Every structure is written in structure tokens, then in C-alpha cells.
């Protein structure tokens, strides 16, 4: 019990000490430590500033520049609290947030994370949706002697996503990540390594409660908007199959990362292997293994209160999706599934490069950066047809903050543009050609235009700093698309208010 009381006493003392750093916002303190961008919590002790904040936020957004799964009008309410605490022999980092989302006239993807999995289910009846998201992130690191540190980090996200208009559906999402690690440090050199485990699961359930003279349809997107379009409870959509509860998906990942820092130069390499599937028990419809490599580097320079930071991150990912060839037979209420093999129906290979420069001074800051995204996809659902798509998108941004008296004025300006090219092929065969797979062309046109259309985005916020770390902020954003042909509109705006406390 004495140890427990000591920990609470240390936390209270640390919270008081954190007020000394109230002039430096939490995000600035977090960004300046390159280790915080990775998964090794032990890097937290390479810094020494204790800082925390808590805030309430409400926002809304509206406009026609949106993808098919987005709301024409949305409202959000969020509560967030984050802290970084440094004590004599150990450091801790924690965060908790809750967000309530409400959107109007929503249809399209039933998933809470459209595009995360290689297969998606879409519906076509606009209605209101609501989503509650809980997120927890925490980690602790402790010194072992004079040169070693050991610690671990855990992250948990839970989500409930619901539509209450036929075709009604509910999506339950759970995402857990654990990363234990070690670090060796001596003088100007620090070397770390950590293990990565992640389990992500999601289950979509659909139902019809109202009375309708017609039938509701759904679309099973198996890649590049090719797939099965049928009545929602047919066997082809997998939403209502005997012996399976809803449309379940899960992914389990194992990986490792290594880090090294010499003075102000930092580098990290991370590899993650994932195995995912859709279905349950004997009925596994899809299996999708993937490999991902992430490289990060950073350099800091400067004297006194003015610091310069250069960061770069590169991510490569290769994912394949295999569809099972199976047959199910129900006898006396017992369903027996026979699997004959599997076909690779999709391959996705992506790369992303994100460089960034930042300068921080006592009364102002400036950031500029870019993002280069490459995606190459191959879909082969029905032999002998093969479909290809290459997508490229580039984005550049500038942002800054200036403090004028008790006011913080922040602004951001970005421009994004992309392109894509599609082609198809047909293998030589002596058999009669089957019908090509169905494609949801209208939604594909909307999705690709949303990803690649030229657009400019501007944001402006004004924060008033009260006494003792209390602040209030209002902000607005505006996006304007150019050359729009398939999306519902050319612009989208958003606004919000924040009330918070730095301590």
C-alpha cells in the first residue's frame, strides 16, 4: 500500500510541476522528441518536460466535396486528456478520448474504417448514422541501472457504429496494440528495440425491421469496385449466412522495430507481418496476409529557444487477398463446409513518403511538408480477366502559429492533386469466356475523384489564453475542389469550438 500511495503522491507533484511548461503546448513537447513517433516507449525518457492537457471540443462539417461513405452534414463532440510525466527513475505517458459522431444522409460502406480491409460491404439507402469511439493509450518506462531502460505501451480503441434506417446495420470494432521494449544508452548514443503485437477485429450485422414493397440491395466490393451486387441477405454478400454471425473480420499482426539516436540524429526501422481473414469457424471467405516496412528519421538543430526539426517517414506495404473456394451444406440443422482451395483475387502494393520541416520559437512556429502516395492494384476475381490500377497523389502544406498578447493565431494551407490509370487484360484460354465481374462504376468514379481531384484546403484558428493554462479556441476549415465531375459538390467547410486546460 505504501508504494501505491507514493505513486499517487508523485503524480500529484508532477502535475504541479507540469504547470511550469504550460507555455509550451502538449503537441509541441510531444513532436520535439523523435521517439514519440515510433512504438518504443523507452524513448520518452530522452526528454524531461512534464506536460498535460484536457479539452472539450465540438465541431460540424458540411458540403458536397465528399466520398460516397461520408455524411452530407456531420456533428462531433469529443473529450480528450493527455499527459507526459517524468519522475526520478521512470516516466509515463497516457491518453484517453471519447468521441460521439452523428452524420446525415449516409450510405455506402458499412465499415467503421472504409478501405482498411481489402473487402468491403456497401448499401444504398441514405440515412442517419451515429458512432461512439473510445480510445486509451498508455505506457511506462523505467531505468534499470545507469544504461538500460525497459518499458511497455498499450493502445486500445473501441467503436460502435450504427445506422437506424433500413437497411439497418451495426459495426462493432476493437483494436488492441501492445509494444514492450528495451533501450541501451551511453553518452550521446541511445539504441532501442521493441516487439509489436496488434489485434484488430470488426463485425458488421445488418437487418430490416420496416415493411417495404421492394428489396434492399448490398454490394460486396472485392477490390477496385468489382464484386457482387445482390439482395442484401443473399449468400453472395455474406451478410446473412447460416452458421456465421454477421460479417466478421479480424487481423493479427506481429512485428519488431529498432531505433538509434546519436546526439540530435534519430533513425528507426520497423517491420510488421499481418494475417487477416473474414468469416468465422469453418466459413472463412477471405484471407489477406500483408507485409509492411516503415522507416523514420529525424534531425534537430538550433541554439537557445529557436529549434529546427527535419523529419521524414517512408512506408511500404504489400497485401494480397485470397478468396476461398468452398461449399456449405446444412443437414438436420448442422452446417458442414468443405473448402476446395483458394484464388488470389487482389494484390495491393503501396508506398508513402512524408518529409517535413519545422521551426519552433517562443512566440511562433512554422511547419511545411509534403506527402507522396503510390498505390498499385491488381484484381483477378473471374478467370481469365485481370484488372489493373495505378494511383498517385501528392500533397504539400504550410502551417504556422503566432502569439499576439493572449491570442494564438494559427493557419494552415495545403494543396493536393493526383492521377490514376486503369487497364485490363485477358489471359489466353480455349474455354468460352465467362461474364466479367460486376463493377459499381458510379461509386468507383466518385471514390477515385475524391482521392485524386485537385483541391485546396485552408484552415484558421484563434485561441485565447486565460490565466493558469485555461484556453478557449474557435476554428474553421474550407476545402475547394477543382474540375469536379462525379462528386456531389465542389466544396466542404467545417467549424468548431474548443475549451481546454494546459497543466
Beta strands, then each sheet from edge to edge (+ up, - down):
strand 1: 51-63
strand 2: 73-86
strand 3: 90-109
strand 4: 120-144
strand 5: 148-163
strand 6: 168-186
strand 7: 189-207
strand 8: 217-221
strand 9: 226-231
strand 10: 247-262
strand 11: 265-280
strand 12: 283-303
strand 13: 306-331
strand 14: 334-361
strand 15: 364-379
strand 16: 385-404
strand 17: 407-426
strand 18: 438-439
strand 19: 455-465
strand 20: 470-481
strand 21: 491-502
sheet 1: 18+ 9- 8+ 4- 3+ 2- 1+ 21- 20+ 19- 17+ 16- 15+ 14- 13+ 12- 11+ 10- 7+ 6- 5+
end
